[in-house]
Amino acid sequence: MLILLPPSESKTGRRRGKPADPATWSFPELTETRTTVAKHLRRVSESPTATTDLGVTPGLAGEVANNLVLDTAPSAPAAEVYTGVLYDALGLATMDAAARRRANRWLVIVSALHGAVRPTDRITPYRLSMDVNLPGLGPVAAAWRPILDGPLAEAAGREVVVDCRSSTYAAAWTPRGDVADRWVQVRVPGASHMAKHTRGLVARHLCIAGERARTPERLAEIVGSAFDVGLTPPAKPGKPWILDALTRPELTQSDG
């Protein structure tokens, strides 16, 4: 099973440790594009107009500065670097060993800088969003779109794609062919904060439950054991199934 997550805007680094080694990351097919994006990001980040070019406020200049030390800053597992509402709800560190092993296989974080990484891939904090038009490169999502299809389709195998990405990151990869027939977007009514929280809980529940799903209907049954769900078929071929999910009052992080 493939569970797609967005990165977080906030990222947490370490003060000590070895730098990242891209040769050890998942999806080595992405290496060339990773290098290209990083080169353009560094060039932009050195510019006096860096914050404007990257679409952030001047107060985030310190985060932009992280883009200049990607090769030397201490690295940490992606599951620790990405923080915030969704990742708090996911609670990877509080899962038992079996659930963590499944999470490390099933979870893939779609990244504007790295394309796609798994929770155990060691990365460093950076500042770049998928909706940025990066000078010298162009729209970041467009740069990744043709590159991500093969590796992510292979990662999905014959099972469902559980899409917990925001629309910004969904723009980087649209499943095609028979993979699209098993593509399920998790939709949460309400505010963005609640949507992130619930998507994190859904991903957590799937990793803890440990049941694989080959069809959207089976996925809805698994998620429905802990959430109130509704499943809507695709509006037309090539579009995703929609799984509406609402938390139940009794659901806690500890019970998945």
CORKACOR-V17530 format. One record per residue. N is the residue number from 1. RES is the residue in one small letter. PHI is phi in whole degrees, -180 to 180 (none if undefined). PSI is psi as a letter, one per 30 degrees, with the letter a starting at -180 (999 if undefined). D_LAST is the distance of its C-alpha to the last C-alpha in Angstrom with 1 decimal. Layout:
# CORKACOR-V17530
{{N/RES/PHI/PSI/D_LAST} {N/RES/PHI/PSI/D_LAST}}
This chain:
# CORKACOR-V17530
{{1/m/none/k/17.4} {2/l/-118/j/17.9} {3/i/-112/j/15.5} {4/l/-93/k/17.8} {5/l/-119/l/17.1} {6/p/-82/l/19.8} {7/p/-76/l/21.0} {8/s/-104/l/21.2} {9/e/-67/e/24.6} {10/s/-82/k/24.3} {11/k/-138/k/24.4} {12/t/-114/k/24.6} {13/g/-106/l/27.3} {14/r/-112/l/28.6} {15/r/-85/f/32.1} {16/r/-135/l/32.9} {17/g/134/l/32.2} {18/k/-76/l/33.4} {19/p/-70/l/33.6} {20/a/-67/k/31.6} {21/d/-123/j/33.0} {22/p/-56/f/32.4} {23/a/-66/f/33.7} {24/t/-95/f/30.5} {25/w/-75/l/28.1} {26/s/-65/l/26.5} {27/f/59/i/28.5} {28/p/-61/f/32.0} {29/e/-63/f/33.4} {30/l/-90/f/32.6} {31/t/-56/e/34.7} {32/e/-63/e/37.8} {33/t/-70/e/36.1} {34/r/-57/e/34.1} {35/t/-64/e/37.4} {36/t/-65/e/39.1} {37/v/-63/e/36.5} {38/a/-63/e/36.5} {39/k/-63/e/40.3} {40/h/-70/e/40.6} {41/l/-65/e/37.9} {42/r/-64/e/39.9} {43/r/-61/e/43.1} {44/v/-68/e/41.8} {45/s/-69/f/40.2} {46/e/-82/f/43.6} {47/s/-79/k/45.2} {48/p/-61/f/46.2} {49/t/-100/g/44.5} {50/a/-57/e/41.2} {51/t/-64/e/39.0} {52/t/-65/e/40.7} {53/d/-63/e/40.3} {54/l/-94/g/36.6} {55/g/71/h/36.1} {56/v/-124/l/35.0} {57/t/-78/l/36.8} {58/p/-56/f/39.3} {59/g/-66/f/37.0} {60/l/-101/g/34.7} {61/a/-59/e/37.6} {62/g/-64/e/36.0} {63/e/-71/e/33.0} {64/v/-62/e/35.5} {65/a/-62/f/37.3} {66/n/-60/f/34.4} {67/n/-67/f/35.5} {68/l/-91/f/38.7} {69/v/-127/g/37.2} {70/l/-61/e/34.7} {71/d/-86/f/36.7} {72/t/-124/f/37.2} {73/a/-68/l/34.3} {74/p/-60/k/31.9} {75/s/-102/l/28.9} {76/a/-152/l/25.3} {77/p/-55/k/22.3} {78/a/-54/e/21.3} {79/a/-63/f/17.7} {80/e/-95/e/19.7} {81/v/-70/e/22.3} {82/y/-81/k/20.1} {83/t/-133/l/18.8} {84/g/116/a/18.1} {85/v/-59/e/15.7} {86/l/-63/e/13.8} {87/y/-74/f/13.6} {88/d/-64/e/12.7} {89/a/-68/e/9.6} {90/l/-61/e/8.9} {91/g/54/h/9.6} {92/l/-56/e/11.0} {93/a/-67/f/13.1} {94/t/-96/g/10.5} {95/m/-75/l/9.1} {96/d/-74/l/11.2} {97/a/-60/e/14.3} {98/a/-66/e/13.5} {99/a/-66/e/10.4} {100/r/-65/e/12.6} {101/r/-63/e/15.4} {102/r/-64/e/13.8} {103/a/-60/e/12.8} {104/n/-68/f/16.4} {105/r/-90/e/17.8} {106/w/-90/e/15.9} {107/l/-82/k/15.6} {108/v/-133/k/19.0} {109/i/-99/k/19.9} {110/v/-86/k/23.0} {111/s/-125/k/25.5} {112/a/-65/e/28.9} {113/l/-88/e/30.5} {114/h/-105/f/28.9} {115/g/83/d/28.2} {116/a/-158/k/25.0} {117/v/-138/l/23.4} {118/r/-100/l/20.5} {119/p/-57/f/18.4} {120/t/-88/f/20.9} {121/d/-68/k/24.0} {122/r/-88/j/25.9} {123/i/-129/l/27.1} {124/t/-122/l/28.7} {125/p/-62/k/28.3} {126/y/-152/l/30.3} {127/r/-132/j/31.0} {128/l/-167/k/31.2} {129/s/-106/l/29.7} {130/m/-66/f/29.7} {131/d/-93/g/32.0} {132/v/-79/k/34.7} {133/n/-95/j/38.1} {134/l/-82/j/38.9} {135/p/-52/k/42.7} {136/g/91/f/44.2} {137/l/-118/e/41.2} {138/g/103/a/40.4} {139/p/-60/k/37.1} {140/v/-64/e/34.3} {141/a/-59/e/32.2} {142/a/-67/e/35.4} {143/a/-66/e/35.9} {144/w/-87/f/32.6} {145/r/-54/e/32.5} {146/p/-76/f/34.8} {147/i/-85/e/33.5} {148/l/-79/f/29.8} {149/d/-58/e/30.3} {150/g/-62/e/31.2} {151/p/-61/e/28.6} {152/l/-75/e/25.6} {153/a/-63/e/26.9} {154/e/-66/e/27.4} {155/a/-64/e/23.8} {156/a/-70/e/22.6} {157/g/61/b/24.8} {158/r/-102/g/24.7} {159/e/-107/l/21.1} {160/v/-73/l/19.6} {161/v/-103/j/19.5} {162/v/-96/j/16.4} {163/d/-100/j/18.1} {164/c/-105/g/16.3} {165/r/-75/l/19.6} {166/s/-75/l/21.8} {167/s/-61/e/25.1} {168/t/-60/e/26.9} {169/y/-90/f/25.1} {170/a/-64/f/25.1} {171/a/-67/f/28.8} {172/a/-84/f/28.9} {173/w/-155/k/27.9} {174/t/-115/j/28.2} {175/p/-57/k/27.5} {176/r/-127/l/30.7} {177/g/60/b/32.0} {178/d/-70/f/29.9} {179/v/-66/e/26.9} {180/a/-63/f/27.2} {181/d/-68/f/26.9} {182/r/-115/g/23.3} {183/w/-93/k/22.4} {184/v/-126/j/19.7} {185/q/-88/k/19.4} {186/v/-88/j/16.4} {187/r/-113/k/18.1} {188/v/-126/j/17.1} {189/p/-63/k/19.9} {190/g/113/a/21.0} {191/a/-69/l/21.6} {192/s/-58/e/20.8} {193/h/-59/e/18.8} {194/m/-67/e/16.4} {195/a/-62/e/16.4} {196/k/-62/e/15.4} {197/h/-60/e/12.6} {198/t/-68/e/11.1} {199/r/-63/e/11.9} {200/g/-63/e/10.1} {201/l/-67/e/6.8} {202/v/-63/e/7.9} {203/a/-61/e/8.9} {204/r/-62/e/5.9} {205/h/-58/e/4.3} {206/l/-63/e/7.9} {207/c/-67/e/8.5} {208/i/-74/e/6.3} {209/a/-63/e/7.8} {210/g/73/g/11.0} {211/e/-98/k/13.0} {212/r/-82/k/15.7} {213/a/-126/k/17.1} {214/r/-99/f/20.8} {215/t/-132/l/21.2} {216/p/-59/e/19.8} {217/e/-63/e/19.9} {218/r/-69/e/17.7} {219/l/-60/e/15.2} {220/a/-61/e/15.3} {221/e/-66/e/14.8} {222/i/-66/e/11.6} {223/v/-66/e/10.1} {224/g/-67/f/12.0} {225/s/-72/f/10.2} {226/a/-130/f/7.7} {227/f/-130/l/10.1} {228/d/-84/k/13.9} {229/v/-128/l/15.3} {230/g/-142/k/18.9} {231/l/-116/k/20.3} {232/t/-116/k/23.7} {233/p/-64/l/25.9} {234/p/-59/k/27.6} {235/a/-67/e/30.5} {236/k/-162/l/32.7} {237/p/-54/k/32.6} {238/g/91/f/31.0} {239/k/-97/l/28.6} {240/p/-80/l/24.9} {241/w/-68/l/23.0} {242/i/-117/k/21.1} {243/l/-108/j/17.6} {244/d/-79/k/17.4} {245/a/-133/k/13.9} {246/l/-128/k/13.6} {247/t/-71/k/10.9} {248/r/-93/k/11.5} {249/p/-54/e/12.9} {250/e/-84/f/10.8} {251/l/-72/k/7.4} {252/t/-126/l/6.6} {253/q/-63/e/5.4} {254/s/-71/f/5.6} {255/d/-101/g/3.8} {256/g/82/999/0.0}}
